Structure formats: structure tokens, C-alpha cells
Amino acid sequence: MNLSPRCLLVCLVLSVPMLARATAPASAKFAPRFAVSGPRAEHYSRRCQSQSAQRIARPQGTMLWGTRRSWDSEKPTDERNSVVVSVDLAPLRQADVGVKALRFNGGHLVASPSPDAGAVTSGVVGTVLQGTSSDGKPVEVAICGAEPSAEDAGMVFYRIEAWNAVAQEWENPCVAVDRVPDPRALAVSGVWDSSGAHVDAPGKLTFACENGAITKCIRWGYKPWASREGRSLADLHQACTRLARADYCGNGRNHTHEDTTIDIYDRFGLLERATETSREWDPTKASFEAAWAPDGATCLARTRDGRAMETILRECPQRFQTGAAVELGAGEHCTARRADVEPGTALLRNLSYGAPKGSTSSASAP
């Protein structure tokens, strides 16, 4: 592998740069541009309004979607649940006059038919779409604002709210953390199921919040709608979502802690292994952790959160086999590998610091 100083250091809590928030234009609150009447008028008029601070959700481990698991914050809920996992592009629950549906255009949505050709937000803001939660229940999702990314003008972050049927009010479904207290979402084609697998679903999208692995991997450069030298980045993005959450078994369960710094690099040179010491990263203190494919780890040397390797082998029996170390080159080797995949064909690899002794991730406990 051709390595160079060019690299990316990342945090599993989504320690995303605040540059985009500082430079992107603030979106104004949505003002209705159409007449609404009947019993739903009051219901829709309450969307996209400021909510009290007490309803900000607590961070709950390393997330895939970056959304709340349940509207009931006191109810224990599996990490593979979400209040909204998919949204239909059509038919629309509410929209500007003449707008019949939304469609994808790279990293943003456009209205169809477009009321203002060339604009990336016209006809989109104010739209209410029909979504679905992980338990199959319907949930309405409103697009309250649109902010083009400072990093890529063709990529738009959306301010969204979902109808909380428990509290009977519109709320931001994205989980807030200290670094990103008012999270937005990207619109990504297709859906992710409870195992963390991406499913192509025509007519459906995922609103992936800033503090989740889906958006995190996009910001690191793996845009699933993009390509590099004729190769789609979709598989790299999917492998990244597994890596970011240390989802070794490919079953949607993470094995990490928040604020865990890692180094990611791929076999195609989009991101390369760090070789220089910085304030955020010291490569001399890090070691190889695992190699990754879209369905999870292909081989691993150790766990990120410090749990015994045997716990991973029990979690997904028949997936990995142990024995003689498998050499990958560049001083990297695996102690457990998949029998059905050659470790060297993995799309991504990562380094991490060793976890504190006795440390484990409670978020991934059964």
C-alpha cells in the first residue's frame, strides 16, 4: 500500500468540524406558502417551531442513524431502533402548490416538478413527508430548513422535525451531543435495516443525522452517490459505517466508546494512513485493529473497547476462525479472520489506541 502523510483522524462521537456550521447561511424558519384547511391545519402549523431545551435527547452510545431510539427517553431500547428509519419521496403529506414529489440530485433533494430551476432548496423546505420508524409505525417528517455544506455546495444539510406521537409535538429526531448540540441531517438514498445493512429502496430515503455513522462517513469523503475513477463509493461508505461503530459481526451492534480516536485508510488512496504525530494523534501509540468490508470486519487483531476476543467469537459464531496470525503487510496482522473472505481484499483498515484495561462498551452488551 502506498502510504503518505495525507490522512484523516476521526472520533466516534462525530467530532465533526464546526466550520460548516460557522460559514453556512442560517436558514430562516419556514413560512407557509400555501393555504391549509381542515382538521390537519393546526397540526401542520406547529411544525418547524422552536422547542424547549428540556426535550434535547441524551447521547446514547455510538449511533448508525444518529436519531433517537424511542420517543420515550426512560424506556430501555435496543441500539438498533430508531424513531425514523426511512422516508418516502412521494406522495408528499404537505408541500408547495404544484410540488408532487422530491427526488435526489447527488447530495441534496429537489422538488419535482421544480418551482425554481437551479435552486437547491426551493420547493423542498416546508415539505412534510411520510416516514417509518424501526417498529413499522408511520411518522411524519418535516423539512424545516436547508443549509448547503461549506465543504461541498452540492451537499445540503437539512433541519428536520418528526411528529412525536407521544408528546403530540414536532421535535428534532436527531440526537444532540456536546460538540453538535443542534444536529442537522443529510438525505441519503435507500434505507439501513436493523443489522446495519444498506438496502436499495427506490422511492425511499434516510435522513442521516450529523452524530451518526452514516453522515460521519460521508463527511470523511465516502459519499455513496459519488464515484472515483469509475468506481462507486457506495461500498466504501457502507464499510465505513461498520468500521466507525466497530460492528465486527455485521449485525448492527457497536463495540466502542464515544470519543474514541481512530485512523482510517483505504486501499484506493482516498484516505491514507497517518505517519506524523499531531495534537490529535500519535501513530507510535496506536496499533492495527481490523480490516473491513461492507458487511463487517474481514479480520481483526483486537477489539476497540478492550473486551476479550472470545466475546466477539461468541456473538457471531461461525463467522471468524482463529489460528496462525494472518500477515497483511506494513506490520499489520490479524489473529481472527473470516473463512469466506480473503483479509487482503478488505476495502478499509483502521488503527486505534488500546482501550483502558477492563474497559468494555455497555452499549453493545446483550
Secondary structure, DSSP 8 states (H G I E B T S, - for coil): ----S--EEEETTT---SHHHHHS---------S---STTHHHHHTTT----GGG-----SSBSS-B-S-S-TTS---TT--S-SEEESSS-SB-STT--EEEEETTEEEEES-SSTT-SSTTTTT-EEEEE-TTS-EEEEEEEEEEE-SS-TT-EEEEEEEEETTTTEEE--B---SS-SS--EEEEESEE-TTS-EE--TTEEEEEETTBHHHHHHHTT--TT-EETTEESHHHHHHHHHHHTT-TTSSS-----TT-EEEEEETTSSS----S--SS--GGGEEEEEEEETTEEEEESS-SS---HHHHHHHSTTTEEEEEEEEEETTEEEEEEESSS-GGG-SEEEEEE---TT---GGG--
